Amino acid sequence: MPMTKHSRTPRRPVLMIVHAHPDDESSQTGGTLARYAAAGCRTVLVTCTDGARGDAADGGAKPGEDGHDPHRVAAHRSRELDSAAKALGVHDVVKLGYPDSGMPADGEPVDADSFSARSSVPMVTQMVRLLRLYEPDVVVTYPPNGLSGHPDHIRTHELVVAAHRNVVANGQRGARIPRLYYIAMSVGRLRAVQSRVRAAFGDDAWVPPDELGVDDAEVTTVIDVSPFWRDKLAALAAHASQPDAALLVQLFKMADDAADPAVRVEEYVRAYPSERSPEFTVERDFFATDAEV
C-alpha cells in the first residue's frame, strides 16, 4: 500500500532498562540491549548513579585510598558508559547522576546524600516522568533483592516499581502501560556457569554465588543473545577501569569460545502483568505479541 501524506511511520517498540551503575547494563542486560537495538526497537538505558565509588582508572585505587578522586572516577566511568552504549547500539542514554552509595561493610552506614539513602519521593517523580516521556512497552530492572544485594540495586528496584505503579494507577484510557520485568538468573543457568568456570580455572576460582539463582520455574522470559555475545563482550571491555568488568569479560569470553547455549542467554521474570494462563510457555521475545521483532 503506497504511503500518502496522511500516512504515519509505524511506532517502534520501546525497551527501557534501568540500572544502578555504569557497567551493570553490559554485564546483566548487554545482549538484550544489543539484540533489540539491532531489531529496530528504540532502546533506552537509564543509569541512576555516577559510579564514583568504583575503582580509579589510574592504579585502581579504591574509595578512600590515595589516588581516588570521586569526581574523576565518575567522569571516567561516564565516558566508559558512553562507549559501552555505543557498542550495544543503545539509542538513548539517560544518566541521572545520583551519588554512588558504594558497597558498605556490614553495619557501616552509607552517606546520607547517597542514592540509596536520600528521600525517594523526588526520585520516583523523576522516574515517572521518564516513563511518560519514553512510553516504553517493556521496562526491565532488578528484582527486590537487587540481584546482588547492593543497596543501589535495591533502591533502583524500589524507584522503578513505585514509578510503574504510579503509571498503572493514573493511566488514562488508551495510555501505554509497560510490562515490567526483573533481571534473573535461573539455578540451572547458574550451575552451568559455575561448572564451566571451575573446569577452566579450578575449584577455588570465583563463581557467581548461589544466592543469585532463582528457581528455574520462576523464569518467565529467556532471551537468546548468542548473535550479540561479542557486542556484550565489547561493551564490558569498555568498562576497563573496573576489575569486576574485566573478570566478567574473561568468564564470558570463555562461554563464547565454548559456544555454550546454556550460558549465552539473558533471563527475566515478568512482574507485570504477573498472571499466567494455564497455557503459558516461556517467552522468547519481549515483543512477540506486539510486533514482528
N, C-alpha and C positions, 0 to 999 in steps of 0.2 A: 504494500500500500504506500503510495507516494506521500512524502511529507508535505504539509501545507503550512501556510504562515500561522495557522492556529494550532499546529501540532506541537507537542512538547516532548523533549527527550525524556524517556522513562527514568524515574528516580533510581539512583544506585542504592543498593543495600548499604547500611552504615553499621560498622562494627566499632564499638568503643571499648577499649581495655584500660583499666585504671590500676596503676601500680604505685608503690611507695617510693622506690629509689631508682636512680639510673642503674641499669644492668638487669633489674628484675624483669623488664619486658623481654629481654633476649633469652634469659635462662628459662623462663617459665612459659612464655607465650610467643617466642620469636617465630617459630614455624607457622603458627596460626596467623600472625600478622602478615607474614610474607605470602602465605597461601591466598588469603583473601584480598590483599592488595593486588596480587597478580591476576586474580579472577575479576578484577574491575570494581570491587567494593571500595567504598570510602572507609579508610581505616583511621581511627582517632586514638592516639595514645596520650593518656593523662598521667603525668608523673607528679606525685604530691610533694615530695621533699627535694631539697637541694643536694642531698648526698654528701654534705660537708663532714659527716662523721666517718667517711670512708678513709682509705689509705691515701697518703700523699703520693703524687706521681713520681717525685724525685726522692728515691731512697726508701719509699714505703713506710714513712713514719706514721705511727698510729695516733689517734686523737690524744692530746695531752703531752705527746713527746716533742722533743726539739725537732724543728723542721716541719711540723704540721701546722699549716695555716688554713683554717677552715674556709676562708674566703677563696683562697687559691684552689683548694681542693674542690670546692663547689663549682668554680668556674671551669676547671679542667674536666670535671665529670659532666658538666653541661655540654661541653664540646664532644666528649665521647658519646653522649646520648644522641647528639645530632648525627654523628657518624653511624651509629648503630641503626637509628631510624631510617637513614638513607639506605643502608644495606638491606633492610626489611621492606623498603618501599612504602613506608608509612606516609600517609597524606598529610595528617595534621598532628603536630606535637604540641601539647599543652603542658607547660611547666608551671606548677603552682608555687614552687619555691619555698615551701614551709621549712623551718629549721629541722634538719635530721635529728632524730632522738638518739641515734646510736643504739647499741645493744648493751644496756647496763648490766652490771654484775648483779647477782641475786641480792635483793634488798637495797640496792643503790637507786636513789631517785633520779629521774630524768629532769632536765632543766624545765622550769615552768613554762618557758616560751616555746618549747619544742613541739613538734607536730602532734605527738601522742598525748601531750599534757594540756594543751591550750583548749579553750572553750570550743566545743564542736558546732555550736549554733551558726556562726557566720560561715564556717566551712561547709556545712550542709547546704546553706543557702547558695553558696558558690557552686556546689556540685549540682544542685537543682537547675541553676542557670545553664550549666554546661549541657545537661541532658535536654533542656528545652532548645538550646542553640543548635546542637548537632542532630537531635532527634534520632538517636541510634535505634536500630532494630534489635540489636543484641548488645548487652553490657556484660563485661567479664571483670571479675575482681577476685580477691582472696576469700576463702571460707572463714567462718567465725574465729578459728584459731590462728588466722593469718598464715596458714600452711606451715610456717616455721616457728610461730610463737613470737615473732618480732613485734614489739609494740606499735611500730609504724604500719606494719601489715594489718594488725588488728584494727587500728584506727581507720585505715583506708577502707576495710570491710564495713566498719560501722557507718562511715560517711556515705558510702555508695548505697548501702541498704536503706539508710534513712532518706536519702535523696530519691531513690527509686520508689520508696513507699509514698513519699510526697507526690510524686508524679502520678502514681496509680490512683491515689485518693483524690487528687484535684484535676485529673484529666478531663477534658471536655469531650463530648461525643465526637468521635472521629479522630481524636488525638492519638498520636502514636505512643503506645505503651511498650517499652522494650522488654524483651525477655532477659532474665538475669541468670548468669552462670557463675559458678565458683570454680577456680582452678583446683585440680585434684591430681592425685597420683594413686592409682589402684595398687593394692597389695601385690597383685600378680606382676604388674609392671615394675614395682619397686624391687621385688625379688629378682626379676630378670636383670635389672641394672646392678644390684648388689653382687649377684653371681658373676656377672661379666667383669666387674671391676676387680673382684677378689681373684678371679682366674688370671687376670693380666698383671696385677700389682701385689698379690699376696693377701693373706688373711688379715694383716694389720693395716691395710690401706683404708683411707676414709671412704665411707659409702653413705648414701643418703640414709638417715636414721629411720627405724621402723615407724616412728611417730608420724612420719609424713604420709603413710599409707592409709587409704580408706578401703573398706570392703569393696571388692570388685562389683558387687551387685548394686552399689550406690552410684556408680559412674553411669551417667545418662548419655554422655556425648564423647566420642573418640574421633579426633581429627587426625587423619593421616597427613603428616608433614614430610614424608620421605623426599618428595621432589624439591623441598625447600630446606633440607637439612644443612646444606652448605651455606645458605643465607643466614640461618640461625648461628652457625659457627662464625661466620664473618661478623655478625652483629656482636656476638660475645667477645670476639677478639678485639673489637673496637674499644671495649672497656679494659684496656691493657693495664691501667693503673691499679686494678683491683685483683688481688690474688685469688679470690673465690671465683671470679670470672675466668681467670687463666686455668684454674683447676678444672672447671666445667668444660672448657674448650678441649682439654686433654681427654676427659671422660667421654664427651660427645663425639669427638673425633674417632675414638675407639669404636663407638657404636656405628659411626659412618663407615669405617673400614670393614666392619663385620656385616654391614647391611642388615642389621637386626631389626626386623619389623616390630618386635615387641617393645623396642626402645624408641623408635622413631615415630612416635605418636604424641599428641598432647591431649590430656583428658580433662573432662569437666563434669560438674554436677549441676543440673538445671535447678535453680532455686525458685524461679517464677516463669511461667506457672509451674507449680510443683506437682500437680496432679498427673498421674499416668494412667492411661487406659489399660485394660487387660491385654490389649494387643500391642502395647508399647514395645518397641525394639530400640536398641541403642542407636542414637543419632550419629550419622557420619558426616553431617554437613549442617552448620548453623542455619543456613538459608534455604534448605531443600524445599520447604513449603512456601517460601516467599518468592523465589526467583531461581532461574537456572544458573547456578554458580559452580 
